[in-house]
C-alpha cells in the first residue's frame, strides 16, 4: 500500500479552491464574444497561433483550405440526396 504524507491545511485549501464556484467576469465585447458566431475561415487562417500550429504540423494554409472546401462540397452533395 502506498502512503502519502500531506499537510492537512494544504488539503483544506485545495478542496476549497476546487469547490468554489467560478467567478463571472465582465461581458466580453468583440466580433466572436457571443455563442453561435463563428469566425470566417480566412480570419482563422490569418491568426498567428493557427499559423504556428500549421507550421509545426507541416500543413500549408492552402492545403487546409482545399481540404475544407472538399469536405464542404461532399457534405452539400449528401444533403441533396436525402
C-alpha positions as CSV (number, residue, x, y, z in Angstrom):
1,X,0.0,0.0,0.0
2,X,1.2,3.5,-0.8
3,X,1.3,6.1,1.8
4,X,1.3,9.9,1.3
5,X,2.3,12.4,3.9
6,X,0.4,15.7,3.3
7,X,-0.2,18.7,5.5
8,X,-4.0,18.7,6.2
9,X,-4.1,22.5,5.9
10,X,-2.9,22.2,2.4
11,X,-5.7,19.7,1.6
12,X,-8.3,22.0,3.0
13,X,-7.1,24.9,1.0
14,X,-7.0,22.8,-2.2
15,X,-10.5,21.4,-1.6
16,X,-11.8,24.9,-1.0
17,X,-10.4,26.1,-4.3
18,X,-11.9,23.1,-6.2
19,X,-15.3,23.6,-4.7
20,X,-15.6,27.3,-5.2
21,X,-17.9,28.5,-7.9
22,X,-16.4,30.1,-11.0
23,X,-16.3,33.9,-11.0
24,X,-18.3,35.5,-13.7
25,X,-16.3,38.3,-15.3
26,X,-17.4,41.3,-17.2
27,X,-19.2,40.7,-20.5
28,X,-16.6,40.4,-23.3
29,X,-17.0,42.6,-26.4
30,X,-15.9,41.7,-29.8
31,X,-17.0,40.0,-33.0
32,X,-16.9,36.5,-31.6
33,X,-17.9,37.2,-28.0
34,X,-21.3,35.7,-28.2
35,X,-22.0,32.0,-28.7
36,X,-23.1,30.8,-32.2
37,X,-21.0,33.4,-34.0
38,X,-18.1,31.7,-35.9
39,X,-15.1,33.4,-37.4
40,X,-14.5,33.3,-41.2
41,X,-12.0,30.7,-42.4
42,X,-9.7,33.4,-43.6
43,X,-9.7,35.0,-40.2
44,X,-8.7,31.7,-38.6
45,X,-6.0,31.0,-41.2
46,X,-4.5,34.5,-40.6
47,X,-4.4,34.0,-36.8
48,X,-0.7,33.8,-35.6
49,X,-1.5,30.9,-33.3
50,X,-3.1,28.8,-36.1
51,X,-0.2,29.7,-38.4
52,X,2.3,28.4,-35.8
53,X,0.3,25.2,-35.4
54,X,0.1,24.7,-39.1
55,X,3.9,25.2,-39.4
56,X,4.5,22.8,-36.6
57,X,2.3,20.2,-38.3
58,X,3.8,20.9,-41.7
59,X,0.5,21.8,-43.2
60,X,0.1,24.7,-45.6
61,X,-2.8,27.0,-45.3
62,X,-3.7,26.3,-48.9
63,X,-3.8,22.5,-48.3
64,X,-6.0,23.0,-45.3
65,X,-8.3,25.4,-47.3
66,X,-8.5,22.8,-50.1
67,X,-9.4,20.0,-47.6
68,X,-12.1,22.1,-46.0
69,X,-13.5,23.1,-49.5
70,X,-13.6,19.4,-50.5
71,X,-15.4,18.5,-47.2
72,X,-18.0,21.3,-47.8
73,X,-18.7,20.1,-51.3
74,X,-19.0,16.5,-50.1
75,X,-21.4,17.5,-47.3
76,X,-23.6,19.6,-49.6
77,X,-23.9,16.8,-52.1
78,X,-25.1,14.4,-49.3
79,X,-27.8,16.9,-48.2
80,X,-29.4,16.9,-51.6
81,X,-29.5,13.1,-51.9
82,X,-31.7,12.7,-48.7
